[in-house]
Amino acid sequence: MENNFISPIKPANSLNELHRLSKTNSSEGTFFKGIFEDAVSTVKDSENNLANQQYLLATGQIDDAHTVQVAASEAQLAVDMLVQLRNKALESYNELMRTSL
């Protein structure tokens, strides 16, 4: 089994840190774009890992069947995280559209 197969979430310490991180990118919007690209790639990787674990279980190459359950849970959590990111982004956009200048 791989070490650290689930990458931990790194919380931002403050809004200033987020602002600093967003300024390190060369163009506008790449900070948030990067977050979504990472989330999508995590979903793809976890789905590929699940398919691989299922194949290994079906062909009898796995001794412990619980690794398939772990891979399935990881894939489901990755999808849930992506959906929540999308929902929060849409909520933020709608809130910005409602504010009057």
N, CA, C and O atoms as a GROMACS GRO file, in nm:
protein
  404
    1MET      N    1   0.084  -0.118   0.000
    1MET     CA    2   0.000   0.000   0.000
    1MET      C    3   0.089   0.124   0.000
    1MET      O    4   0.195   0.126   0.063
    2GLU      N    5   0.046   0.226  -0.070
    2GLU     CA    6   0.123   0.348  -0.079
    2GLU      C    7   0.115   0.425   0.052
    2GLU      O    8   0.016   0.419   0.124
    3ASN      N    9   0.222   0.497   0.081
    3ASN     CA   10   0.219   0.588   0.195
    3ASN      C   11   0.150   0.716   0.153
    3ASN      O   12   0.171   0.764   0.042
    4ASN      N   13   0.069   0.770   0.241
    4ASN     CA   14   0.000   0.897   0.216
    4ASN      C   15  -0.081   0.894   0.088
    4ASN      O   16  -0.068   0.984   0.004
    5PHE      N   17  -0.164   0.793   0.071
    5PHE     CA   18  -0.243   0.785  -0.051
    5PHE      C   19  -0.353   0.890  -0.055
    5PHE      O   20  -0.407   0.918  -0.162
    6ILE      N   21  -0.386   0.948   0.058
    6ILE     CA   22  -0.478   1.061   0.062
    6ILE      C   23  -0.396   1.183   0.102
    6ILE      O   24  -0.342   1.189   0.212
    7SER      N   25  -0.389   1.280   0.013
    7SER     CA   26  -0.310   1.398   0.044
    7SER      C   27  -0.389   1.486   0.141
    7SER      O   28  -0.508   1.510   0.120
    8PRO      N   29  -0.324   1.534   0.247
    8PRO     CA   30  -0.395   1.614   0.348
    8PRO      C   31  -0.431   1.753   0.296
    8PRO      O   32  -0.363   1.808   0.210
    9ILE      N   33  -0.538   1.806   0.349
    9ILE     CA   34  -0.579   1.942   0.316
    9ILE      C   35  -0.493   2.038   0.395
    9ILE      O   36  -0.475   2.021   0.516
   10LYS      N   37  -0.438   2.137   0.328
   10LYS     CA   38  -0.354   2.236   0.393
   10LYS      C   39  -0.434   2.364   0.412
   10LYS      O   40  -0.462   2.434   0.315
   11PRO      N   41  -0.472   2.396   0.535
   11PRO     CA   42  -0.553   2.515   0.557
   11PRO      C   43  -0.472   2.643   0.539
   11PRO      O   44  -0.352   2.648   0.568
   12ALA      N   45  -0.539   2.744   0.490
   12ALA     CA   46  -0.477   2.875   0.477
   12ALA      C   47  -0.481   2.943   0.613
   12ALA      O   48  -0.584   2.940   0.681
   13ASN      N   49  -0.371   3.002   0.653
   13ASN     CA   50  -0.365   3.066   0.784
   13ASN      C   51  -0.441   3.198   0.789
   13ASN      O   52  -0.497   3.235   0.892
   14SER      N   53  -0.443   3.268   0.676
   14SER     CA   54  -0.512   3.396   0.677
   14SER      C   55  -0.546   3.437   0.534
   14SER      O   56  -0.501   3.376   0.437
   15LEU      N   57  -0.626   3.541   0.526
   15LEU     CA   58  -0.658   3.594   0.393
   15LEU      C   59  -0.535   3.655   0.327
   15LEU      O   60  -0.523   3.654   0.204
   16ASN      N   61  -0.445   3.707   0.408
   16ASN     CA   62  -0.322   3.764   0.351
   16ASN      C   63  -0.239   3.657   0.281
   16ASN      O   64  -0.179   3.682   0.177
   17GLU      N   65  -0.238   3.536   0.339
   17GLU     CA   66  -0.164   3.427   0.275
   17GLU      C   67  -0.227   3.389   0.142
   17GLU      O   68  -0.157   3.364   0.045
   18LEU      N   69  -0.361   3.385   0.138
   18LEU     CA   70  -0.428   3.356   0.012
   18LEU      C   71  -0.400   3.464  -0.091
   18LEU      O   72  -0.378   3.435  -0.209
   19HIS      N   73  -0.399   3.588  -0.046
   19HIS     CA   74  -0.370   3.699  -0.138
   19HIS      C   75  -0.227   3.688  -0.190
   19HIS      O   76  -0.202   3.709  -0.308
   20ARG      N   77  -0.133   3.654  -0.101
   20ARG     CA   78   0.006   3.638  -0.143
   20ARG      C   79   0.019   3.524  -0.243
   20ARG      O   80   0.092   3.536  -0.342
   21LEU      N   81  -0.050   3.414  -0.217
   21LEU     CA   82  -0.044   3.300  -0.309
   21LEU      C   83  -0.104   3.335  -0.444
   21LEU      O   84  -0.054   3.290  -0.548
   22SER      N   85  -0.210   3.413  -0.444
   22SER     CA   86  -0.271   3.449  -0.572
   22SER      C   87  -0.183   3.545  -0.651
   22SER      O   88  -0.188   3.546  -0.774
   23LYS      N   89  -0.102   3.625  -0.583
   23LYS     CA   90  -0.012   3.718  -0.653
   23LYS      C   91   0.109   3.648  -0.712
   23LYS      O   92   0.174   3.703  -0.801
   24THR      N   93   0.142   3.528  -0.665
   24THR     CA   94   0.259   3.459  -0.719
   24THR      C   95   0.234   3.405  -0.858
   24THR      O   96   0.329   3.375  -0.930
   25ASN      N   97   0.107   3.392  -0.899
   25ASN     CA   98   0.077   3.347  -1.033
   25ASN      C   99   0.086   3.464  -1.129
   25ASN      O  100   0.062   3.578  -1.091
   26SER      N  101   0.120   3.435  -1.254
   26SER     CA  102   0.149   3.540  -1.350
   26SER      C  103   0.024   3.608  -1.403
   26SER      O  104   0.030   3.727  -1.434
   27SER      N  105  -0.088   3.539  -1.416
   27SER     CA  106  -0.206   3.602  -1.473
   27SER      C  107  -0.324   3.589  -1.378
   27SER      O  108  -0.322   3.508  -1.286
   28GLU      N  109  -0.426   3.670  -1.402
   28GLU     CA  110  -0.544   3.671  -1.317
   28GLU      C  111  -0.620   3.540  -1.331
   28GLU      O  112  -0.630   3.485  -1.441
   29GLY      N  113  -0.673   3.489  -1.223
   29GLY     CA  114  -0.758   3.371  -1.227
   29GLY      C  115  -0.684   3.239  -1.223
   29GLY      O  116  -0.749   3.135  -1.212
   30THR      N  117  -0.552   3.238  -1.233
   30THR     CA  118  -0.482   3.110  -1.237
   30THR      C  119  -0.479   3.044  -1.099
   30THR      O  120  -0.465   2.922  -1.091
   31PHE      N  121  -0.493   3.120  -0.994
   31PHE     CA  122  -0.496   3.061  -0.860
   31PHE      C  123  -0.618   2.972  -0.843
   31PHE      O  124  -0.606   2.856  -0.802
   32PHE      N  125  -0.735   3.025  -0.875
   32PHE     CA  126  -0.856   2.945  -0.864
   32PHE      C  127  -0.862   2.838  -0.971
   32PHE      O  128  -0.913   2.728  -0.947
   33LYS      N  129  -0.811   2.868  -1.087
   33LYS     CA  130  -0.806   2.769  -1.194
   33LYS      C  131  -0.722   2.649  -1.149
   33LYS      O  132  -0.758   2.534  -1.175
   34GLY      N  133  -0.612   2.677  -1.083
   34GLY     CA  134  -0.525   2.571  -1.033
   34GLY      C  135  -0.594   2.484  -0.930
   34GLY      O  136  -0.575   2.362  -0.928
   35ILE      N  137  -0.675   2.546  -0.844
   35ILE     CA  138  -0.749   2.470  -0.743
   35ILE      C  139  -0.844   2.372  -0.811
   35ILE      O  140  -0.851   2.256  -0.772
   36PHE      N  141  -0.916   2.418  -0.911
   36PHE     CA  142  -1.011   2.331  -0.979
   36PHE      C  143  -0.940   2.225  -1.063
   36PHE      O  144  -0.986   2.111  -1.071
   37GLU      N  145  -0.829   2.262  -1.125
   37GLU     CA  146  -0.753   2.163  -1.202
   37GLU      C  147  -0.700   2.053  -1.110
   37GLU      O  148  -0.702   1.936  -1.147
   38ASP      N  149  -0.652   2.091  -0.992
   38ASP     CA  150  -0.605   1.991  -0.896
   38ASP      C  151  -0.719   1.900  -0.850
   38ASP      O  152  -0.700   1.779  -0.837
   39ALA      N  153  -0.835   1.958  -0.827
   39ALA     CA  154  -0.949   1.878  -0.783
   39ALA      C  155  -0.993   1.780  -0.892
   39ALA      O  156  -1.023   1.664  -0.863
   40VAL      N  157  -0.995   1.825  -1.016
   40VAL     CA  158  -1.033   1.737  -1.126
   40VAL      C  159  -0.930   1.626  -1.145
   40VAL      O  160  -0.966   1.511  -1.168
   41SER      N  161  -0.802   1.661  -1.136
   41SER     CA  162  -0.699   1.558  -1.152
   41SER      C  163  -0.703   1.458  -1.036
   41SER      O  164  -0.675   1.340  -1.055
   42THR      N  165  -0.737   1.504  -0.916
   42THR     CA  166  -0.753   1.414  -0.803
   42THR      C  167  -0.867   1.316  -0.826
   42THR      O  168  -0.856   1.198  -0.794
   43VAL      N  169  -0.977   1.366  -0.882
   43VAL     CA  170  -1.091   1.279  -0.913
   43VAL      C  171  -1.050   1.175  -1.017
   43VAL      O  172  -1.080   1.056  -1.002
   44LYS      N  173  -0.982   1.219  -1.121
   44LYS     CA  174  -0.938   1.125  -1.225
   44LYS      C  175  -0.844   1.020  -1.170
   44LYS      O  176  -0.857   0.901  -1.200
   45ASP      N  177  -0.748   1.063  -1.089
   45ASP     CA  178  -0.651   0.969  -1.032
   45ASP      C  179  -0.719   0.868  -0.939
   45ASP      O  180  -0.689   0.749  -0.944
   46SER      N  181  -0.811   0.916  -0.857
   46SER     CA  182  -0.877   0.826  -0.763
   46SER      C  183  -0.969   0.728  -0.837
   46SER      O  184  -0.982   0.613  -0.796
   47GLU      N  185  -1.033   0.773  -0.944
   47GLU     CA  186  -1.117   0.684  -1.024
   47GLU      C  187  -1.031   0.578  -1.094
   47GLU      O  188  -1.070   0.461  -1.102
   48ASN      N  189  -0.915   0.618  -1.144
   48ASN     CA  190  -0.823   0.522  -1.207
   48ASN      C  191  -0.772   0.421  -1.105
   48ASN      O  192  -0.761   0.302  -1.135
   49ASN      N  193  -0.741   0.468  -0.985
   49ASN     CA  194  -0.695   0.380  -0.879
   49ASN      C  195  -0.805   0.280  -0.841
   49ASN      O  196  -0.776   0.162  -0.820
   50LEU      N  197  -0.928   0.327  -0.833
   50LEU     CA  198  -1.040   0.238  -0.801
   50LEU      C  199  -1.058   0.132  -0.909
   50LEU      O  200  -1.077   0.014  -0.878
   51ALA      N  201  -1.052   0.174  -1.034
   51ALA     CA  202  -1.067   0.076  -1.143
   51ALA      C  203  -0.955  -0.027  -1.138
   51ALA      O  204  -0.978  -0.146  -1.162
   52ASN      N  205  -0.835   0.018  -1.109
   52ASN     CA  206  -0.721  -0.074  -1.099
   52ASN      C  207  -0.740  -0.172  -0.983
   52ASN      O  208  -0.715  -0.292  -0.998
   53GLN      N  209  -0.783  -0.122  -0.867
   53GLN     CA  210  -0.806  -0.208  -0.752
   53GLN      C  211  -0.917  -0.309  -0.779
   53GLN      O  212  -0.908  -0.425  -0.737
   54GLN      N  213  -1.022  -0.266  -0.848
   54GLN     CA  214  -1.131  -0.358  -0.882
   54GLN      C  215  -1.083  -0.466  -0.978
   54GLN      O  216  -1.120  -0.583  -0.964
   55TYR      N  217  -1.000  -0.428  -1.074
   55TYR     CA  218  -0.944  -0.526  -1.167
   55TYR      C  219  -0.857  -0.628  -1.093
   55TYR      O  220  -0.867  -0.748  -1.117
   56LEU      N  221  -0.773  -0.578  -1.003
   56LEU     CA  222  -0.687  -0.669  -0.928
   56LEU      C  223  -0.768  -0.764  -0.840
   56LEU      O  224  -0.732  -0.880  -0.825
   57LEU      N  225  -0.878  -0.714  -0.782
   57LEU     CA  226  -0.963  -0.800  -0.701
   57LEU      C  227  -1.033  -0.905  -0.788
   57LEU      O  228  -1.041  -1.022  -0.749
   58ALA      N  229  -1.082  -0.864  -0.904
   58ALA     CA  230  -1.154  -0.955  -0.992
   58ALA      C  231  -1.063  -1.065  -1.047
   58ALA      O  232  -1.108  -1.176  -1.073
   59THR      N  233  -0.936  -1.033  -1.066
   59THR     CA  234  -0.843  -1.132  -1.119
   59THR      C  235  -0.772  -1.210  -1.010
   59THR      O  236  -0.688  -1.296  -1.039
   60GLY      N  237  -0.804  -1.181  -0.885
   60GLY     CA  238  -0.747  -1.256  -0.774
   60GLY      C  239  -0.605  -1.218  -0.738
   60GLY      O  240  -0.534  -1.297  -0.677
   61GLN      N  241  -0.563  -1.100  -0.775
   61GLN     CA  242  -0.426  -1.055  -0.748
   61GLN      C  243  -0.415  -0.976  -0.618
   61GLN      O  244  -0.306  -0.932  -0.582
   62ILE      N  245  -0.527  -0.957  -0.548
   62ILE     CA  246  -0.526  -0.882  -0.422
   62ILE      C  247  -0.560  -0.980  -0.309
   62ILE      O  248  -0.653  -1.059  -0.320
   63ASP      N  249  -0.484  -0.972  -0.203
   63ASP     CA  250  -0.510  -1.057  -0.087
   63ASP      C  251  -0.612  -0.995   0.008
   63ASP      O  252  -0.689  -1.066   0.072
   64ASP      N  253  -0.610  -0.863   0.018
   64ASP     CA  254  -0.699  -0.796   0.112
   64ASP      C  255  -0.804  -0.714   0.035
   64ASP      O  256  -0.771  -0.614  -0.030
   65ALA      N  257  -0.927  -0.756   0.044
   65ALA     CA  258  -1.035  -0.693  -0.031
   65ALA      C  259  -1.070  -0.554   0.021
   65ALA      O  260  -1.138  -0.477  -0.048
   66HIS      N  261  -1.026  -0.520   0.140
   66HIS     CA  262  -1.061  -0.389   0.195
   66HIS      C  263  -0.994  -0.275   0.120
   66HIS      O  264  -1.040  -0.161   0.130
   67THR      N  265  -0.888  -0.302   0.046
   67THR     CA  266  -0.824  -0.193  -0.031
   67THR      C  267  -0.916  -0.141  -0.139
   67THR      O  268  -0.907  -0.024  -0.177
   68VAL      N  269  -1.005  -0.226  -0.190
   68VAL     CA  270  -1.102  -0.180  -0.290
   68VAL      C  271  -1.201  -0.085  -0.224
   68VAL      O  272  -1.237   0.017  -0.283
   69GLN      N  273  -1.246  -0.117  -0.104
   69GLN     CA  274  -1.336  -0.029  -0.032
   69GLN      C  275  -1.269   0.104   0.000
   69GLN      O  276  -1.333   0.210  -0.010
   70VAL      N  277  -1.144   0.101   0.036
   70VAL     CA  278  -1.070   0.225   0.065
   70VAL      C  279  -1.060   0.309  -0.062
   70VAL      O  280  -1.080   0.430  -0.058
   71ALA      N  281  -1.029   0.245  -0.175
   71ALA     CA  282  -1.019   0.318  -0.302
   71ALA      C  283  -1.154   0.376  -0.342
   71ALA      O  284  -1.162   0.487  -0.394
   72ALA      N  285  -1.262   0.300  -0.317
   72ALA     CA  286  -1.396   0.351  -0.349
   72ALA      C  287  -1.431   0.472  -0.263
   72ALA      O  288  -1.488   0.569  -0.311
   73SER      N  289  -1.397   0.464  -0.136
   73SER     CA  290  -1.424   0.578  -0.046
   73SER      C  291  -1.342   0.700  -0.086
   73SER      O  292  -1.392   0.812  -0.084
   74GLU      N  293  -1.217   0.678  -0.123
   74GLU     CA  294  -1.133   0.788  -0.166
   74GLU      C  295  -1.189   0.853  -0.293
   74GLU      O  296  -1.190   0.976  -0.304
   75ALA      N  297  -1.235   0.772  -0.387
   75ALA     CA  298  -1.292   0.826  -0.510
   75ALA      C  299  -1.419   0.905  -0.480
   75ALA      O  300  -1.440   1.012  -0.537
   76GLN      N  301  -1.503   0.853  -0.391
   76GLN     CA  302  -1.626   0.923  -0.356
   76GLN      C  303  -1.596   1.056  -0.286
   76GLN      O  304  -1.661   1.157  -0.314
   77LEU      N  305  -1.498   1.058  -0.197
   77LEU     CA  306  -1.460   1.182  -0.130
   77LEU      C  307  -1.404   1.285  -0.228
   77LEU      O  308  -1.430   1.404  -0.214
   78ALA      N  309  -1.328   1.239  -0.325
   78ALA     CA  310  -1.273   1.331  -0.425
   78ALA      C  311  -1.385   1.395  -0.507
   78ALA      O  312  -1.381   1.515  -0.535
   79VAL      N  313  -1.483   1.316  -0.545
   79VAL     CA  314  -1.597   1.369  -0.621
   79VAL      C  315  -1.677   1.466  -0.534
   79VAL      O  316  -1.716   1.574  -0.581
   80ASP      N  317  -1.701   1.429  -0.409
   80ASP     CA  318  -1.774   1.517  -0.318
   80ASP      C  319  -1.703   1.651  -0.299
   80ASP      O  320  -1.766   1.756  -0.295
   81MET      N  321  -1.570   1.645  -0.288
   81MET     CA  322  -1.493   1.769  -0.271
   81MET      C  323  -1.504   1.858  -0.395
   81MET      O  324  -1.520   1.979  -0.384
   82LEU      N  325  -1.496   1.797  -0.513
   82LEU     CA  326  -1.509   1.874  -0.637
   82LEU      C  327  -1.646   1.937  -0.648
   82LEU      O  328  -1.658   2.053  -0.688
   83VAL      N  329  -1.750   1.863  -0.613
   83VAL     CA  330  -1.886   1.917  -0.619
   83VAL      C  331  -1.901   2.033  -0.520
   83VAL      O  332  -1.963   2.134  -0.553
   84GLN      N  333  -1.846   2.018  -0.401
   84GLN     CA  334  -1.855   2.126  -0.302
   84GLN      C  335  -1.778   2.251  -0.347
   84GLN      O  336  -1.823   2.363  -0.326
   85LEU      N  337  -1.662   2.230  -0.409
   85LEU     CA  338  -1.586   2.345  -0.463
   85LEU      C  339  -1.668   2.418  -0.568
   85LEU      O  340  -1.674   2.541  -0.570
   86ARG      N  341  -1.730   2.340  -0.656
   86ARG     CA  342  -1.814   2.402  -0.760
   86ARG      C  343  -1.930   2.478  -0.698
   86ARG      O  344  -1.958   2.591  -0.738
   87ASN      N  345  -1.996   2.417  -0.601
   87ASN     CA  346  -2.110   2.482  -0.537
   87ASN      C  347  -2.070   2.612  -0.469
   87ASN      O  348  -2.140   2.713  -0.480
   88LYS      N  349  -1.958   2.610  -0.398
   88LYS     CA  350  -1.912   2.731  -0.328
   88LYS      C  351  -1.873   2.840  -0.428
   88LYS      O  352  -1.899   2.958  -0.405
   89ALA      N  353  -1.812   2.800  -0.539
   89ALA     CA  354  -1.775   2.899  -0.641
   89ALA      C  355  -1.900   2.962  -0.701
   89ALA      O  356  -1.904   3.084  -0.723
   90LEU      N  357  -2.002   2.882  -0.728
   90LEU     CA  358  -2.126   2.936  -0.782
   90LEU      C  359  -2.198   3.024  -0.680
   90LEU      O  360  -2.254   3.128  -0.717
   91GLU      N  361  -2.199   2.984  -0.555
   91GLU     CA  362  -2.260   3.068  -0.451
   91GLU      C  363  -2.189   3.202  -0.440
   91GLU      O  364  -2.254   3.306  -0.426
   92SER      N  365  -2.058   3.200  -0.447
   92SER     CA  366  -1.980   3.324  -0.440
   92SER      C  367  -2.008   3.413  -0.559
   92SER      O  368  -2.025   3.534  -0.544
   93TYR      N  369  -2.014   3.354  -0.677
   93TYR     CA  370  -2.043   3.431  -0.798
   93TYR      C  371  -2.182   3.494  -0.788
   93TYR      O  372  -2.199   3.612  -0.817
   94ASN      N  373  -2.281   3.415  -0.746
   94ASN     CA  374  -2.417   3.468  -0.734
   94ASN      C  375  -2.424   3.578  -0.630
   94ASN      O  376  -2.497   3.676  -0.648
   95GLU      N  377  -2.351   3.564  -0.521
   95GLU     CA  378  -2.349   3.669  -0.418
   95GLU      C  379  -2.286   3.798  -0.473
   95GLU      O  380  -2.334   3.908  -0.445
   96LEU      N  381  -2.180   3.783  -0.550
   96LEU     CA  382  -2.119   3.902  -0.611
   96LEU      C  383  -2.212   3.969  -0.709
   96LEU      O  384  -2.214   4.092  -0.719
   97MET      N  385  -2.290   3.891  -0.782
   97MET     CA  386  -2.384   3.948  -0.878
   97MET      C  387  -2.499   4.021  -0.808
   97MET      O  388  -2.555   4.115  -0.863
   98ARG      N  389  -2.534   3.978  -0.686
   98ARG     CA  390  -2.641   4.042  -0.612
   98ARG      C  391  -2.600   4.172  -0.546
   98ARG      O  392  -2.685   4.256  -0.515
   99THR      N  393  -2.471   4.190  -0.524
   99THR     CA  394  -2.427   4.313  -0.456
   99THR      C  395  -2.440   4.432  -0.551
   99THR      O  396  -2.412   4.420  -0.671
  100SER      N  397  -2.481   4.541  -0.498
  100SER     CA  398  -2.494   4.662  -0.580
  100SER      C  399  -2.371   4.748  -0.560
  100SER      O  400  -2.321   4.764  -0.448
  101LEU      N  401  -2.325   4.803  -0.668
  101LEU     CA  402  -2.205   4.888  -0.662
  101LEU      C  403  -2.239   5.032  -0.644
  101LEU      O  404  -2.150   5.116  -0.637
   0.00000   0.00000   0.00000
